[in-house]
Amino acid sequence: MVQDTVAKYQRVSEASAPPREIELTAFGLVNRLLAEPQDERRRVKALGKNHELWSLLVKDLARTGNALPAVLKQQLVALGFWSMQYSVKAMCERLPVEPLIEVNRNIAEGLRAQEAAPAATPLGASIAV
């Protein structure tokens, strides 16, 4: 579902929105879903979307054409694996979602901070959806 959402935003905004803005939108959507008061079904769905978002990002980070520095890629991949694992564990053990929201918020803040540096490569600049 996040992949569908990202794909829709990518198609609609290809001419006007840079990849970084698409990433910010995706993190914002997932965080809103995670933060909403929810029954168990909606909670699991939100956690699944968080897992899907990070899965897409990790896939892109692992591509040989990703231009981010190797150390940063490694750190983001490790964070992505943690986020995906925590999402699954939170589904099974009813763990709080706040750690995921905080990680996503921190990544989004980092992306916003890079907006002043136009030469910087967005996190998932080449996500193939």
N, C-alpha and C positions, 0 to 999 in steps of 0.2 A: 504494500500500500504506500509506504514512503517512497519506494521506487517509482510508483505511478505518480505520486505527488511531485516528486523531483522532476520526472519526465514532463509533466504538464507545465511546470514552471519554466523548465528549460526551453520547451517549444514556444511558449508564449513570450518569453523574455529574451530569446537568443539575440535579437537585434538590439535590445535596449539594456538588458541586465547582465553585468559581468558574472562569471562563475562564483565569485566570492559572495555576491548578493544572493545567488541561488542557495549556496551553502548556509548562509545566515537564515534564510527563509526556512530551510529544512530543519535546522536546529531549533528555530523558534516554534515551528509546528509541533515537533516532537516534544519539546519542553512544555508547551501548552497542554498537550494530551496527558503527559505525565503528571502535571500539576493539578489537573481537574479532579474534583471529588468524583469517585467512581465506584461502581460495583465491580465485582471480581472480573467479569467478562471484559469490561472496558479497560480495566487495569492491565490485564494480560495483553490485550490488543495494543495498548500504549507501549508496554514493555517490548512487545514484538516489533513495533515500529522503530523503537530506539535501536534494537538489535539489527534491524534491516538497514537503517541509516549507517551505522558503524560498519556493517558488513560491506556496503558499497564503498565507503571511504577507505577501508583497509584494502579492498580489492584494487582501488585506484592507486593507493600508495605503493602497492607491490608491483605495479606496472613498471617496466624498464624505462618508459618514456616520462615518468613523473619527475619533474624538475626540482622538487624540494631537496634540500641537503640531506645526505644519507643519515646523519645522526637524528635530525628532526623526523625523518620518515620512520626510523626505528622507534623513536619515542611515541609517535602518534599511533603506530601499529600496536605497540604494547598497550597504550591507553585504549585503543579500539578493542583489543582482545579482552582487556579487563571489563570494559563496558558491556560487551556482548555476553561474557560469562556472568557478570553481575545481573544482567537483564534476565537471563534464564534462571539463575538462582533465586532472584526476586519473585519470579513467577511461581516457583515451586515452594519457596519457604516464606513467602509474604514479607520479604525484606522491604525496608523503606526505599522509596524512589528518589529521595532527596540527593543522595550521592551522584546519581546519574544526571539529575537536573543541574547540579553544581558543575560537573565536568562539562556538560554541554554548554552551560552559560560561560564557563571560562574559555572554551574553544571559540565560541561566538565573539566574546570580547576581544580575543586575540585576532580574530579575523577582522573585526572592526578597526582595531589599532593598525592593521596593515593597510587599510584603505588609504592612508596618507603616503604609503610607499607603493606607487603604481607598478613598479618593476617586480614586486613580490608575486610569487606563484600561489594561487589559492590552494587550499587543502586538497580538494578533489576536482581540480580544474578540468580534468578529462574524464570525469565519471561517465561511463557508457551506460546509458539507461535504455 
